[in-house]
Amino acid sequence: MATTLMLKRFMRSQQVLLLYRILQAIQQVPKDFYCKYLKDWAREEFKRNKSATEEDITQRMITQGNMQLKELEKTLVLAKS
């Protein structure tokens, strides 16, 4: 049982670490002001939610973060075309 919980916790932390890609995507934002604003926002979100431990809440935040990352990536592709 403890091994299963450790594995779940590890997998969840890996999902969160993958969300740091949002900071890489933000680097592509053309205007410095928007880039700084988005970086500050993303960092604050990570800090604000770092103590979340409930599985359903954490999964919901990961899902929301992934959706926001995909939306930002789509917007950047459209802005470049």
Summary of the structure (lengths in Angstrom):
residues: 81
radius of gyration: 14.7
end to end distance: 50.9
largest distance: 50.9
contacts: 178
relative contact order: 0.13
helix: 84%
strand: 0%
